[in-house]
Amino acid sequence: MRGVIVPLVTPFNEDYSIDVPALEEHVEFLQRAGVHGIFINATTGEFTSLNFEERKLLAEKGRELVNSAFYLVGTASTNTFEVIELTKHAQDIGADYVVIAPPYYCPLNDDALFQHYSMVAEKTDIPIILYNIPSCANSLSVSLIKRLAFEYSNLAGVKETIDSVNHIRDVILEVKGERKDFKVFTGLDQHFLNTLILGGDGGIMACANFAPELHLALWKAFNEKRFEEAFEYARKLARLSKVYDLASSFGSAIKLAMNIRGFSIKPILRPPYQMDGEDVKEEIRKLLAEVLG
């Protein structure tokens, strides 16, 4: 698995129920666009606002729908045994990978995090992508990622949603440099090109929900060594990533951008998250017009 992976939004109706037809339509759109992977129950998918059964239901529905891309399922929780159960479920339904963010809310040291991931890795066989997102959960240090990657062959890679070129560099050099099959993905659109330049494998980026053509064009240009084009697309993605600064949450930013671009997914977030108002929507509209035309 390499390339452009999309952390899927979860569409909701006005009564906060899951909008299954909109989900089906969006997965079909992304597969037609040619993305390399689709990731359900992601941060962008508001997984913390879904109950246990909904997460299983979405995982099963996604497995039905995704047929021309790698299929990834998020199985993070603050409860290790819940992570094991969700990961076993993803394995049983035939997902290609699971993506597991560290526990959140309670601070944990590296030994506790190592035990958490070890218990999951030892109880399951499905390839696991670690998910480093220090703005939302306990941080995964380079030394911990290295320790886990060398101990467990089914720990297949890491998604780095961290605004640090140095951290990504060190993971690529110290972990992927010694274990060649270990995958390193950025979680931030603006770090896509530099992750590829450093030797990473791609990106799992939320803006690809509404503008996958930019990410795919950068990926293609880079791999075909058309570097001036790759630089131009990288500059566009860097500008596009300002969408996160305009909104109060990832979810609001992405769903407003999708609404502006004409997707049928409704601009609705489950509480406690709230959609931003018309003033923010207008700022996002201006940004999209500048970058996407």
C-alpha positions in Angstrom: 0.0 0.0 0.0 1.4 3.4 -1.1 0.0 6.6 -2.4 -3.1 8.6 -1.6 -5.3 7.2 1.2 -8.5 9.1 2.2 -9.6 9.3 5.8 -13.3 9.1 5.1 -15.9 11.5 6.6 -19.0 9.9 8.2 -22.1 11.4 6.6 -25.0 12.2 9.0 -28.7 13.0 8.5 -30.4 15.9 10.3 -31.4 13.5 13.1 -27.7 12.5 13.5 -28.3 9.0 12.1 -25.7 7.7 9.6 -26.5 8.7 6.0 -25.7 5.4 4.2 -26.7 6.6 0.7 -24.3 9.5 1.0 -21.6 7.2 2.2 -22.1 4.9 -0.7 -22.0 7.8 -3.2 -18.8 9.2 -1.7 -16.9 5.9 -1.7 -17.9 5.4 -5.3 -16.6 8.9 -6.1 -13.3 8.3 -4.5 -12.8 5.0 -6.2 -13.6 6.5 -9.6 -11.1 9.3 -8.8 -8.4 6.5 -8.4 -7.4 6.9 -4.8 -5.1 4.1 -3.5 -6.8 3.5 -0.1 -10.0 4.4 1.8 -9.9 4.6 5.6 -13.2 4.4 7.6 -13.7 5.3 11.3 -10.9 7.9 11.1 -10.5 11.1 13.0 -12.1 12.9 10.1 -14.9 10.3 10.4 -15.7 11.5 13.9 -15.0 8.0 15.3 -15.2 9.3 18.9 -18.8 10.3 18.3 -19.8 6.8 17.1 -20.9 4.0 19.4 -19.3 0.6 19.4 -22.0 -1.0 17.1 -22.0 1.9 14.7 -18.2 1.5 14.3 -18.7 -2.2 13.4 -21.6 -1.4 11.1 -19.5 1.2 9.2 -16.6 -1.1 9.0 -18.8 -3.8 7.5 -20.5 -1.4 5.1 -17.1 0.0 4.0 -15.9 -3.5 3.2 -18.9 -4.0 1.0 -18.2 -0.8 -0.9 -14.5 -0.6 -1.3 -13.3 -2.9 -4.1 -10.7 -1.1 -6.1 -8.5 0.4 -3.3 -6.9 -0.8 -0.1 -9.4 -0.8 2.8 -8.4 0.5 6.2 -10.4 0.5 9.4 -9.8 2.7 12.5 -9.9 0.7 15.7 -8.6 3.2 18.3 -10.1 3.4 21.8 -9.0 4.4 25.3 -9.8 0.8 26.3 -7.2 -1.8 25.2 -9.7 -4.7 25.2 -12.1 -2.7 23.0 -9.2 -2.1 20.5 -8.6 -5.8 20.4 -12.2 -6.5 19.8 -12.6 -3.9 17.0 -9.3 -5.1 15.4 -10.4 -8.7 15.4 -13.7 -7.6 13.9 -11.9 -5.7 11.1 -9.7 -8.8 10.5 -12.8 -11.0 10.3 -14.6 -8.9 7.8 -11.5 -8.8 5.5 -10.1 -5.3 6.0 -6.5 -4.9 4.6 -5.2 -2.8 7.5 -6.3 -1.3 10.8 -5.2 2.1 11.9 -4.8 2.6 15.7 -4.3 5.9 17.3 -2.9 5.8 20.9 -5.2 6.1 23.9 -6.3 9.6 24.6 -7.5 11.5 27.7 -5.1 9.9 30.2 -1.3 10.6 29.8 0.7 7.4 29.3 4.5 6.8 29.1 6.2 4.8 26.5 6.1 1.5 28.4 2.3 1.7 28.9 1.9 2.5 25.2 4.2 -0.4 24.2 2.1 -2.7 26.3 -1.2 -1.4 24.7 0.0 -2.0 21.2 1.7 -5.3 22.1 -1.5 -6.7 23.4 -3.3 -5.9 20.2 -0.4 -7.1 18.0 -0.2 -10.4 19.8 -4.0 -11.1 19.7 -4.5 -10.3 16.0 -2.8 -11.0 12.6 -4.1 -8.1 10.5 -1.4 -5.5 9.5 -1.5 -2.5 11.9 -0.8 1.1 11.0 0.2 3.1 14.1 -1.4 6.6 14.2 0.7 9.4 15.7 -1.6 12.4 16.4 -0.1 14.2 19.4 -2.6 17.1 19.1 -5.4 14.6 20.1 -3.8 11.6 21.9 -0.6 10.4 23.6 2.4 11.0 21.4 4.4 8.2 19.8 8.1 8.9 20.0 10.5 7.7 17.4 12.1 5.3 19.8 8.7 3.7 20.7 7.8 3.4 17.0 11.1 1.7 16.4 10.7 -0.6 19.4 7.3 -1.7 18.2 8.2 -2.1 14.6 11.2 -4.3 15.4 9.3 -6.4 17.9 6.1 -7.1 15.8 6.1 -7.9 12.1 2.4 -7.1 11.8 3.0 -3.5 12.8 3.2 -2.5 9.2 3.6 1.3 9.3 2.7 4.7 10.8 0.5 7.6 10.0 2.2 10.8 11.1 -0.2 13.6 11.8 2.5 15.8 13.2 3.7 19.1 12.0 7.4 18.2 12.2 9.6 17.4 9.2 12.3 16.3 11.7 10.1 13.7 13.3 9.0 12.3 9.9 12.7 12.3 8.8 13.8 10.4 11.9 11.1 7.7 11.5 12.0 7.2 7.9 15.7 7.0 8.6 15.7 5.1 11.9 12.7 2.8 11.4 12.1 2.4 7.6 15.9 2.7 7.1 16.3 -0.6 8.9 13.0 -2.3 8.2 12.3 -1.6 4.5 8.7 -2.9 4.5 7.6 -0.4 7.2 5.3 2.2 5.7 5.5 5.9 6.6 2.5 8.1 5.7 1.9 11.8 6.5 -1.5 12.7 7.8 -1.1 16.4 6.8 -1.7 17.5 3.2 1.0 20.2 3.4 3.6 17.5 4.3 2.8 15.2 1.4 5.6 16.1 -1.0 8.4 16.4 1.7 7.4 13.0 3.1 7.8 11.5 -0.4 11.1 13.2 -0.9 12.4 11.9 2.4 11.5 8.3 1.3 8.0 7.9 2.8 5.2 6.0 1.1 2.3 8.5 0.8 -0.3 10.3 2.7 -3.5 9.7 4.6 -5.0 13.2 4.2 -8.4 14.7 4.9 -8.5 17.2 2.1 -8.5 14.3 -0.4 -12.2 13.9 0.6 -13.0 16.9 -1.6 -10.0 17.5 -3.8 -8.3 14.1 -4.5 -7.4 15.2 -7.9 -4.6 17.5 -6.4 -3.1 14.7 -4.3 -3.2 12.2 -7.1 -1.7 14.6 -9.5 1.2 15.3 -7.1 1.7 11.6 -6.6 1.8 10.9 -10.3 4.1 13.8 -11.1 6.5 12.9 -8.4 6.7 9.2 -9.4 7.2 10.2 -13.1 10.0 12.6 -12.0 8.1 15.7 -13.3 9.3 17.6 -10.3 8.2 21.1 -11.3 4.7 19.9 -11.6 5.0 18.1 -8.3 6.2 21.4 -6.7 3.2 23.3 -8.1 0.7 20.8 -6.7 2.5 20.8 -3.4 2.2 24.6 -3.2 -1.5 24.2 -3.9 -1.9 21.6 -1.2 0.0 23.8 1.2 -2.5 26.7 0.5 -5.4 24.3 0.7 -4.4 23.0 4.1 -5.2 26.5 5.5 -8.8 25.3 5.5 -8.0 23.7 8.9 -7.0 27.1 10.3 -10.3 28.7 9.3 -12.6 26.2 11.0 -13.1 25.1 14.6 -12.5 21.4 13.8 -11.2 19.1 11.1 -14.8 17.8 10.6 -16.3 21.2 10.1 -13.5 22.3 7.7 -13.9 19.2 5.5 -17.7 19.0 5.5 -18.0 22.7 4.7 -15.5 22.4 1.9 -17.4 19.4 0.6 -20.7 21.3 0.7 -19.2 24.2 -1.2 -17.9 21.8 -3.9 -21.3 20.2 -4.3 -21.1 16.9 -2.6 -24.3 15.5 -1.2 -22.8 14.9 2.3 -24.7 17.3 4.6 -22.7 19.8 6.7 -23.7 18.1 9.9 -21.4 17.0 12.8 -22.5 15.0 15.8 -22.3 16.8 19.2 -20.2 17.8 20.9 -18.8 19.1 17.7 -20.5 22.0 15.9 -20.5 23.2 12.4 -19.1 26.7 11.8 -21.4 29.4 10.5 -21.7 31.3 7.3 -18.7 33.6 8.0 -16.4 30.6 8.2 -18.1 29.0 5.2 -17.4 32.2 3.1 -13.8 32.2 4.1 -13.5 28.6 3.0 -15.3 29.4 -0.2 -12.7 32.1 -1.0 -9.8 29.7 -0.3 -11.2 27.0 -2.5 -11.8 29.5 -5.3 -8.2 30.7 -5.0 -6.7 27.2 -5.0 -9.1 25.1 -7.1 -10.6 27.7 -9.3 
